[in-house]
Amino acid sequence: MTKPIDLDYAYEGVLVLDPNYVQARNVYVQLALSFRFGREEDESMGYNFVKTMHLSTSQLYPPVKDITTSEIQRNLISKLGNFAFPFVLEFPELASPTYSMMQGWEDSNTLMGVEYEVMGFVGNNIHDMQTRSISKLMIRRLMECPTRVWDVTPSEGTLTRTFLTCSGTVNLEASLNSHVFFPEEDIIVKVSIRNYSSREIKRIKVKLVQLSEVPMFNDNQIRDKTVSKIDDPLNLGPGACTNRQFTLVPAVPSRQAQGQIFLQSTLHTDGQETLAPTTILNPKVNKRDLFGVHVSYAIRVKVTLGTLIGDAILDVPFVLAVQQGVSMAGKVGSFSHGRVG
């Protein structure tokens, strides 16, 4: 399902039940979020690194309220019969998109990520959830950029850096050709360097970095991973200036070389891997309240004067938007095998 994150969004579906199995009990539908915050291979002694939050629950049968059905729901009900019931589940504003961490060459099990499930179950009440009476459907919460993000001017930044062990300053200016980029799209980085220090600038590095954090645990701890980089010798003497242009591409790096980069989660193991889009929060939501992972991107320009002197580092943030496609919004899934569906 795709929708700009700053709009309210509901998940619509249909569940088929067997009245002979349900009998006098109720049928409920629930939306659950599972957040893995550690490696599966590190779990031991019955402890696991998964937190589950039940986001929305509604009684499906017997019906307690009228639901305005969509065209897709009406078509499904006409094909599935009289015991197909429509449901609507709300996504809360605090829930993050579906992300999964890319495995490195040493990783074999599930790493950090955010997943969603729709569960249908039979019980006497909302708390009577028996494993044998549950059917599950994995879904993804995808993200599209709202209009307000596209209207932002191209990203740029400036930095003036002083050093303890040498006199003068180093001035850095960097600009991008846009504020929003798609995966596999060229990011043109223009860099202007003015060396007003008394030492020579030896190297320049330009990196595309993914910044990730888990705000609900620690909003001050940001983890950065390099997606791609350019490393060139510079040898810019005192009083000299230079302008350079670089091109970086936001693409999924080699699994053997990198790993541990957040990707947009896929429902199938053979799905095409795509970098996780930038997390764009609803303006009414505080980042510290976000349940899940917050992902952002930046172009990092770093010039080096020497080991004992230090570096000048400038980050220029940008937004990575993933084209979800119209077909994804209307894609129909089916519940896993169970007595309910």
N, C-alpha and C positions, 0 to 999 in steps of 0.2 A: 504494500500500500504506500502510495506517495502523496504527500501534501506538504505545503510550506509549514514549517514548524511553529510559526506564530499564528496559525489558525487552529480552531478546534477540529478534532477529527475523531470519527467513530468507525469502528470495525464492524462491518455488516456480514452476516452469514446465515446459514440454514443448518439445522440439526435434525436428523431423522431418528425417531425413537420407536421402540417396540413396546406397545401398550401391554402386552402379556407379561413382559419382564418388569415394566415399571409398576404396574398394578396401582396401589393406592399411594405410592411414594411420589416425590417431586423430582423434576429434572432441572438442573441448574447449568448455567454456562458461566465460565470464569476466565478472565484474562490475567495471566501471571507473567512476571518478569523474573528471569534468572540471571544473576550477576556473578560471574566467576572472577575472583580476585587473586587467584594463585594457580600454580601449575598442578595439574591432576596427578602427576607422578610424585609430587611432594606430600600428598595426602597419606596419613597414617593413623592408626589406632582409632579408627572410626570418625576422625575429624576431616571435614572437607571444606574447601575454599569456595563454597557456593552459598549465596544468599538469595532467597526467593521472596518476592513481594507480590501479594495478590492485589491487583490494581482495580479490578472491577468484577462484580458478580451480580447476576440477575437470574430470577426464576423464569424458566422457559415453559414448564408444564407442571400443573395446569396454568394457563396464561393468567397473569395478574394485571396486565395492561395492554392496550392496543399499540401495535407497532406499525408505523407507516413504512411499507415495504418498498424497496427499490426495484427497478426493472429486472436486474439480475436475480434478486431473491424471488420475484414472482415467476420467472422462468424456471428456476430450480424447483420451486414448490409444485409447479404444474407437471414436472417430470418425475419428481420423487414421491408424490402422492399425498394423501390426507394427513399423514403423520410426520410431515416435514414442517418444522416450526421456525420462523425467522427470529433472529436476535440481533441486538445492537450493543456493542461494548465500547465504552469511552476510553481513549488514551489520555492519561493525565498529562498535564503540562510539564511535570518534573521528570518524566521518563525520557531517557536518552535514546538515540537511534540504535539500531542493531549493529554492533561492531564485533569483530573477532580478531585476535592477535595472530599474525603470521608465524608459522613455526620455523625455527632455524634448523640447521642440519643436525643439531644434537637433540632436538625435541621430537617426541613421538606421540605425545598425548595432548589433550586440550589445554590451551593456555587461557589467558584472561579474555573476557568478552561479555557481551550482553545479548541475551536471547529472549524471545517472547513465545508463549504458548497459549492457545485457546483450548480450554478443557471443558468437556461436557460430562456430567456425572449424575448418578441417581442416588437420592438419599431422603431420609425423613425430614431433614432440615439442612440449612446451609453449611453446617459443620460436620454432617454425616457423609464423609467422603471416603468410600471404600475403593481400594486399588482395583479390584475386579470390575468395578462399575464406572471406570473412567476411560474416556476416549480423548486423545490429544491431537492437536494440529499445530505444527510449528509455523509461525508467521514472522515476517520481518517488518520493522518500522524503518522505512527509507526516508531520506531527506532531500527536499528540493530547496533551492535558494529563493527566498521571497524577493519581491520587486525592490524593496528598500536596499538590499545588498548590491544589486546590479547598478544602482544609481550612484554608488560611491566612486570618487575619482581614483585614477591609478595610484597604486601604493608607492610611497617614497619615504625616505628617512635620512637624517643627518646625525653626525656624531663628531664631537671634538674631544680628543683624548690627550691627557697629560700623563707624564711618567715620572717616577721618583728618581730614577738613576740617569736621566738625561734632560736637557732643557728643551723648551719649545713644545709644540703640539702637533698632532696629526689630525687632519680634517677628512672625514669620510662622508660622501654623499652617494646614495643608491636609489634608483627608481626602477619600477617595473612597467611593462607595457599595458597592464590592466590590473584591476583589483580582484577579479574573479577568473579562475582558470578551470579547464576541464582536464581530466587525466589524458596523458599523451599529447597535450598541447604545449607548444614551446613557450617557455617563460624567458623573455628577453630582459636581462639585468644590465643596466647601465651604471657604471661605477666611476666616480670622480675622486681622486686621491690627491691631497695637498700635504706634502711633507715639510712642515715648518719646524721639525725637531732637529737635533744635532746629530742624529744617527741615520743610517741607511735602512730603508724598508726592504727586507729581504724576500718575502713571499706574500702572495695573496691567495686566499682560499675562498671560494664561493660555494655554499652548500644549500641544498633544499632539505629542510629539517621538518620532521613531524613532532609536534609537541603534544603530549598526552598527560592527563592528570585524572585523579579520582577525587573530586571536590568534597564528597561527603566524608572521606577519611582524613585528607590533609589538603587544604586548598593552597598550600605554599610549596608543595613538592611537585615540580614539573619534570617530566621525563622527556628527553629529546633523543630522536633517532635520525640518523642521516639517511635520506632516500637516495640522493645523488650528489656529487660534488665535482668541482674543478679545482686543481691545485697547480698554480703556475709560479715560477720564479719572477721576481719583480725588479730587485736591485735599483730602487728609487732613492737617489741621494738626497741630502739635506737641501731644502729650498726648491726641490723639483716638484712638478705636478704631472699627472697623467690621467687619461680617460680610457676606460676599458669597457668592452661589451662582452657579455657571456650569455650562453643559452643553456638552460636546464629544462629537463622534461620530467613532470610528475608521473612516474611509472612505477609499477611494482618491481622492486629490485630482486636480484637473484636470491633464492631461498638459502643457498649455501653460503652466500656472502653476507647476508643481513639477518633476516628473521626478526621476530619481535616488533614488527610494525603493524599498526592497526589497519585492517582491511574492512571493506563493506561486506558483511556476512552474506553468504549464499546458502540457499536451501538444499543445494545438491553438491556432492563432492566434486563433480566434474564441471562446476560452474566457473566462469571466467573470473579471475581475481582482479579486484579493483581497489585502489587506495580508499580508505575511509574518507568520506566527505567531511568538511569542517562542521563542527557542531555549532549550529546557530540557535541561540536560546530565544524563547519567547521574551519580549521586552519586560513582561511582568514577572519573570522568574529570576531569582538570584542564583548565580552559578554554584554557590555553596550548597544549595538545596537539591542540585541535580542528582538523581539516582542513576549511577552508571559511570560512563567514561566521557570525558570532554576532550575533543581532538581539535587541534588548530595547526596551522602551517606558517612557515616564515622562510624567507631567503636570508641566510646568514653570511655576511661579508666579514672576513677576518684578515687583517694585515699583521705581519710579524716583523718586529724589529730585532729580535734576538732572545735567547733563552733568559738572560739576566734582566732584560729591559721590560718585556711584556708584549701584549697584543692589543690591538684596537678592534673591537667586535661590534658590528651593527646588525640588528635584526630588522627586517622589513616584512611585516605580516601580510598575508593574502588569504583569500578564500578559495578552497578547492571544492568545486561543485560537480556532482556526478549526475549525468543525464540518465534518469531512471526510465524514461520511455512511457508512453501512454499504455502500452500493453501490460505493464507491471501493475498498474492501478486496478485493472479489472481482472487480474489473474485469479482463477478459482482453485482452491486447494481442497483436500478431502481429509477427514479425520482418520487417524490410525485405527486399526481394527480393535473393536471393543463391543461390549454388549449394548452400549447406548446408540452408536452411530451405525 
